[in-house]
Amino acid sequence: EFLDGIGGSDNTTTDQVTILYQQMFNRDPEPEGLAFWVNAIDTGVYTLAQSALAIANGAQGSDITILTNKISAAVYYTEQVEATGASYQAEDIATAQAIIASVDETAKSVVDASLLTDQAMIDQGGSASVFTLTTAQDDIIGTSGNDTITGLFRDDSTDTFTLGDSIAGGDGTDTLELFVDDNSNALTFA
């Protein structure tokens, strides 16, 4: 996977650092940062892996939000492969990468990635024990397994966790995963 992406033999250090920034932050590095990291890698001060960690740890502003959202989407994908018993073969790598690449700084992009992951799990032969709420009124009836129900609360027309949703988890240990936008009103459960 690494050699097909960042570490490909045709990629220069400049290419590798640029790909890191694009994968982590959906943008190219600033020229000064690019020059610093290329020099640090080429002179052996840092390895590519050490540089990636340092770049991630130095994220600020919207970069940290994007990276956090991408990590959430990647963790969700991995958990769903395990929870649903879906296969994960070489041909599934591109799907996982595309899902994570679609994530940006918005909570909606994380929910959208969850929807794409849910479909990928079904396509990859997993059980349908993952449910994603929609903007319409939902009636979710869980399975006997460990179900996950995801939704978004922004207090606007993109909400997927809405008044009138009915969620019956069924047996097993179920998880309700809500992504709450920082700009929304308080979310209270009674």
Salt bridges, closest charged atoms under 4 A:
GLU30 OE2 - ARG27 NH2 3.26
ASP63 OD2 - ARG27 NH2 2.62
ASP112 OD2 - LYS108 NZ 2.93
ASP156 OD2 - ARG154 NE 3.19
ASP181 OD2 - ARG154 NH1 2.96
